[in-house]
């Protein structure tokens, strides 16, 4: 739930940040490699680690993120997308655009995933301000056209999606105490979990 960023090489653990400029959150912070750098989201900012062994640290690479919300990231066609409550920022390696995409203000992005078509972005959202990992409120999925920089479809689902992964072109998700997958029209049930309500 806290601490700096470390790298592991065999049995050797090396601290890459000497101090934390932000707080990382279990199940909420995200980490992603993009254009040779590593990006890690905290409560209110994003750190950038660069260099062959990630020794060049910019703990305040992107600041001003809303501190009480998740900040998942995803890459679609050479652009990094960063969620910040109902806004999605972009970075293409040269230019950053704050609030490049704006969703309805009553939703909070909990997970971002590239659509299986390779061009669109899926924003899985909670519909309540309290979107903790144990909250069983409803959710929405937004299909975002990354060329138009706008959402083209809104899909209501029974519960907010906690996490998502694209495996073999199928996007698997967790919601409540359930595992399912996105079938283009919503979430299809796969299996109940025994004890976990987290991602």
C-alpha positions, -999 to 999 in steps of 0.1 A, spaced: 0 0 0 30 23 3 66 26 -5 89 33 -34 95 15 -67 121 -13 -68 135 -36 -95 143 -73 -91 171 -90 -110 174 -126 -99 180 -125 -61 188 -87 -61 162 -61 -52 172 -26 -59 154 5 -47 149 29 -76 132 57 -58 150 71 -27 118 87 -15 81 86 -24 65 117 -37 32 100 -37 13 71 -21 7 39 -41 -24 19 -34 -29 -18 -35 -54 -28 -62 -57 8 -73 -23 20 -86 -13 9 -121 21 3 -138 27 2 -175 57 2 -199 54 27 -228 81 38 -253 109 23 -232 99 40 -200 79 26 -170 50 46 -157 34 41 -122 3 59 -110 0 70 -74 -28 89 -56 -22 122 -72 6 119 -97 25 95 -121 61 86 -118 83 79 -148 113 55 -146 137 57 -176 171 43 -186 182 7 -192 180 -2 -155 152 24 -147 176 45 -126 163 79 -140 133 87 -119 109 116 -123 85 111 -94 64 141 -105 63 133 -143 25 140 -143 9 158 -113 -26 171 -104 -45 138 -106 -75 136 -84 -62 119 -52 -93 99 -43 -97 80 -76 -81 52 -94 -57 59 -123 -56 29 -146 -36 32 -179 -38 16 -213 -20 19 -247 -40 21 -279 -22 27 -313 8 45 -299 -10 66 -273 -10 62 -235 -44 67 -219 -46 77 -182 -79 77 -163 -87 104 -138 -122 100 -124 -144 108 -154 -116 122 -176 -90 104 -196 -57 121 -204 -34 111 -232 4 110 -239 19 100 -272 56 103 -262 58 140 -273 25 157 -264 3 154 -234 -33 163 -235 -53 167 -202 -89 157 -204 -86 146 -240 -117 125 -234 -145 134 -210 -171 109 -198 -203 117 -180 -194 133 -146 -214 108 -125 -190 79 -134 -155 70 -121 -132 49 -143 -120 17 -125 -103 0 -154 -92 7 -190 -87 -19 -217 -80 -18 -254 -110 -31 -273 -104 -64 -292 -108 -45 -325 -74 -28 -316 -87 7 -323 -112 15 -296 -108 19 -258 -131 4 -232 -136 24 -200 -151 3 -172 -167 26 -147 -184 27 -113 -215 48 -109 -210 59 -73 -185 82 -56 -178 53 -32 -163 28 -56 -141 9 -31 -133 -28 -40 -161 -40 -18 -188 -17 -32 -215 -36 -51 -230 -7 -70 -239 -7 -106 -214 0 -134 -211 12 -170 -189 5 -199 -180 32 -224 -167 23 -259 -144 51 -269 -134 59 -304 -97 69 -300 -97 88 -334 -128 109 -325 -116 111 -289 -152 106 -277 -173 77 -265 -197 62 -290 -216 37 -268 -227 33 -232 -235 -1 -217 -250 -6 -183 -238 -36 -162 -250 -50 -129 -218 -42 -110 -187 -21 -113 -158 -39 -129 -128 -41 -106 -101 -53 -131 -98 -64 -166 -73 -83 -188 -71 -91 -225 -62 -127 -230 -62 -140 -265 -85 -113 -277 -111 -119 -249 -114 -93 -221 -119 -110 -188 -132 -90 -159 -139 -93 -122 -169 -77 -106 -183 -82 -71 -173 -118 -63 -176 -129 -99 -154 -135 -129 -168 -129 -164 -159 -116 -198 -169 -87 -221 -189 -100 -250 -195 -68 -269 -229 -62 -253 -221 -65 -217 -205 -88 -192 -211 -126 -195 -209 -146 -163 -182 -173 -159 -176 -182 -123 -183 -171 -87 -153 -165 -65 -153 -180 -30 -139 -152 -8 -125 -123 -28 -142 -91 -36 -110 -74 -49 -95 -73 -84 
